[in-house]
């Protein structure tokens, strides 16, 4: 009887230890072979579905080259795009064709240890990219540095839609010019030396979308708590990533006139403000110690911008008596004429946007 009890004890101990090791990996507390960030659904310690814009996997290899395998997954077959970064240097955006997993290679001129990060260039609506690290060779553990964190919440601008003009606008897929790596959030984060997460959906607004009145389609606050940023609430968005700062840039689509074909009601200022206040409360519930900053839009100008800024100030005023959190910040972009597809900022515009933000965001992070 004692022997049986001892065996059970050690079996439970081994199971607990195995769980502890995997949990330690998932919470970025040690050296690991594969580090997943952003909205991802991890299948094992070396494989995961990359879901959101700029969701990523980082790994290190020793030698002059290694291989990795990616596949694109959706309800229908189509291309997808990812960005490769080697030793902190941008190496370009690449296409993944539908079908079986594709083998990709990365090479270096020396046999030292090299750090690779693969970023999803597209957004959640474009399907997932599956990374399978089981066949990746000469892997060595990657050191995880503790950094401050920012979450960027927004629409197509935050996604990086229309910013990569290496493929001409309106060539094939609507997302062919998506490059989240070159969007203002990741660009700013690299300047500040912080970790980041993007929670953004093209066409979405705070209370209505670019071409709908929220009667059938969801808006971003409706799906924000869902991992896949859609109506599927069976997989919640984890709160493991606790940002020091949350940046919200939503309002471009609420103020949009739509396509001019579907009926479009006048902008509802009261509804916009009410939804915004509720969304801020949701953010505080998820991240009790975070600080929030509200952004206007680089795509909105003139009277619409004046209206948007006035709404944001009313949202901020609603929390003037909140002593549990630091004051909500407000950042206003300088007016610009975007040069990307469909009046979106291109990669150079995103650099300008990030440059405008860097001092203010550095100040907020240091306060």
N, C-alpha and C positions, 0 to 999 in steps of 0.2 A: 504493500500500500504506500509506503514511504517513497519507494522508487518511482511509482506512478505519479505521485505528487511532485517529485523532483523533476520528472520529465515534462510534466504539464507546465511547471514553473519556467523551465528553460525554454520551452517552446514559445510561451507567451513573451518571454524576455526577448527572444530572437525576432518575433513578429513586431514587438514594440520598437526594437532597435532599427529594424528595416523601415518601419513607418517614420521613425524619427529622422533617419537619413534622408528619405525622400522629401519629408516636410521641410527639412533644413534647406534642401535644394530649392524647393518652391518658394521659399521666403528669402532667398538671396543672402544667406548668412555664412556661406563658406565658399571654398573653391569648388567649382563645378565644371563639367565638360561642356554643358549647354545651358545658356542663360536665356530665358524667354522673358520678353517684356512687352507691355501693351495689353490690349485685349486679345488674349490667346486662350485656346482650349488645349491644355496639355494632355497628351495621350499617355506618355511615359516620360522618364527622365531625359530621354534623347529624341523625342518627337512631339510635334504639336501642330495645331491648325493656327495660322496667323490670320486674325480676323480684321482688325481695325487698321486704319491708315497708320503707317509707320510702326506697326507692331513688328517685333524683331526677334531674332535669335543670334546670340553671340557665342563663338567658340574659338579656341586656339589650336594651332597645329605646329609641329616642329618639322621643318624640311623646306623643300623648294616648291611643293605643290600638295594639294589635297582635293578630293572630290566631295560633292554634296548632292543630295537629291531633293527635288521639289516637284510638286504636282499642283495643278489648279483644280478646285472642286466647287461645283455649283449645281443648281437644279437643271442647268443646260450647259452644253460644252461651249467654251469660249476661251480666248487668250486671257492671260493675266500678266502683271508686271512686278518685278522686284528690283531693289537697288542693292548693289554690292559695295561694302566698305572694307578696305584692307588696311590694317594698322592706322586707322583713323583717317584714311584718304578715300575720297569718293572715286569709285571705279566705273560708275555708269549704271544705267537702268537697262534691264534685260527682260526679254519676253519668255513666258512659259506657255507652251502650246498645250491644248487639251489632250487627254489620254493618259497613258501610263506615266509614272514618275520619270522625269528627265534628269540625267546626270550633268552636273555643271562642275567645272574645274576652276580653281584659283591658283595662281602661280606667283612665285617670288624669285628674285635673283640670288637670294642667299638662303642658307639652311637654318636660320635662327627660328625662334618662336614667333609666330605671326598671329594677330588677332583679326578674326573675320566677323563682320556683322551683316546679316541679311535682313533688309527692311521690306515690308510690303509697301509697294508704291501706290496701290489703289486702296479703295475703301471697302467697308463691310458689305455694301450693296453689290460689289463686284465678285462675291464669292470668296472662299478662303484659299490660302496657299498652305499646303501641307509640307512640313519639313520633316524628313526622315534621316535622323543622324546615325542610324544603326550601321550604315555602310561607310560612314566617314572614317578614314584612316588617319594614322599618326596624330591623334588628338591628345592634347595635354590640358590639364585643368586651367581655367581662367580665373584670375583673381578678381573678386568683386569689391569695388570701391564704394564706400558709403557716400552718397551725394545727396544734395537737396533735390527736391522733386517739384515739377510743375505739370499740371494737367491742363491741356488746352481743349476747350469745348467750343464747337462752332459748326459752321456749314461748309460749303464747297471751298471757300477761301482757306479755311483751316485744313481741309483735306489736301490742298495743293492741286485742285482741279484746274486744268487748262494752263498749267505753268511750264510744262516741259515741251518746248516747240521743236524737239528733235524729230517729231512726227507732225506734219502740218495739221492744222485744225480741220475737223470734219472729214478726216480721211476714211475712217472705218468705225471703230467703237467710240462711244461718247466719252470713254475713260482713257483713251489712248494717250492723252497728254497729262494724266495724273502722275505726280511725283511728290509724294508726301515728304520725302527726305529733304526736298528743296522748299517746302512750305515754311512760313515764318516761324512757326512753333519750334520745329527741330533746328532751324537755323539759329534762332535766338538761344535755344538750350545749349547748343554747342559753343556759342559765344560765352555763355554764363557758366559752362561746365557743370550742368545739372542733368539729371535724368528727366525724361518727359513721357507723357502718355497723351495720345490724341483720342478724343471722343467727339467725332464730327460726322455729319451726314449732309451730303450735297442737297441743296434745295430745301432744307428744313429751317424752320423758324421757331420762335418761342410760343406762338399760339396758332400760327398758320404757316403753310409752306409757300414756295414760289408761285405755284399755280393751283392751289387748292385752299379751301376754307376750313380744313381739319374736320370735315364731316365724315370722311371715309379714311383718308390717309392719317397716319400718326405724325405728330411733331416730335422733335428731339426729346423734350422732357417726358413724353409718354413712354419712350423706350430706353431711356438713359440707363436705368437700373438693370436692363437685360444685357447679357454678355454680347450677344450678336447684334445689338442695336436694331432689333426688329420686334415683332409682336410676341415672339417666343419667350415667355417668362420662366420656362422650366430650367434655364441655365442663368443664374443671376451673375451680375457683374461684381466680382470680388472687391472688398475694401482693403485688400492687402497693400495696395499702392496708396500710401497716405501722403498726398502732396502737401508741401509747404505752402504752395500757392495754386489757386485755381483761376484760370483765365477764361472768361466767357465772352464770346463774340457772336451773338445772335440778334438779328434784327433786319439784316439785309433782305431776307425773303418775306418777312412780315410786312415790310414796306413796299415790296415789289408790286408792280402793276400786272404781273402775270404775262401770259402770252397774247393778251388782247382779244382772245377768242372765248375763253371760258368766263362766266360771270365772276366779277371781282368786287367784293364789298369794300367800302371805304375802310381805311386803317382804323382799328379799334384800340385806341390808346389805353383805355381802362382794362381791356382784356389782356393786352400785352403786359402791362405793369403787374396785374394780378398774377398771371402765369409766371412772370419773372420772379416775383416775391416767393411764390410757392417753390420754384425751382431752387432758389438760393437756400431756402429752408431745408430742402432735400440734400443739398450739398453739405450743409452744416451737420446734418444727421449722419451722413456717411463719413465726413472728415471733421470731427469736432475741433481739431486744432489748426485747421487750415486758414489761410487768408484768401479773400476773393477780390478779384479786380474785374471790372466790367469794361468792355471795349465797344466803341462805336464801329464803323465799318469803312474800310478803304474804298468800297464800291458805292457808298452813299454820300451825296454832297448836297449843297444848297439847302432849301427849305426842309427836305426830308431829313437831312443830317441834324438840323436844328431841332426838329421834332424828336428824332431818335435820342439825342443827348438829353433833352428835357425829360424823356421817359426814364432814362438810366439814372438821372439825378433823383427822380421820385422814388425809384426802387431803393436807392441808397438811403434816402431820407426815411424810408420805412424801417430801417434798422438803426436809426440814430441812438436809440436807447438800449441797444444790445451791448451789454458789458462783458459777455462771454467770449466775444471775438474781436479781433482787431478791426478797425474801420475798413469798410469796403472801398477799394480804390476805383478811380475812373481814369481811363486812358483814351485820348482822342487822337486819331490819325490825322496827319496832314493830308489835304486833298490831293488826289493823284488820278491820273488817267491810265488805268491798267492796260497792259499791252499783250496779255495772254488771250486764250480762246474765249469767246463769248463774254467779253468785257471782264475777264478775270485777271488777276495779277499774274505776270509771268515770273520766271525764276529770279530775274533781276529786280522786279518789283518787290518780291518777297524779301530780298536782301535789304531793300530800302525800308520796308516795314519793320523788319527785325532790328535794324539800326536805330530806328525811331524809338523802339521799345526798350532797348537794352539798359539805359541808365535808370529809367523808372522801375523796371523789374528788379534790377540789382538793388536799388534802394529798398523796395518792398521786402526782398528776401533777407536783407541785412538788418531791418528794423526789429 
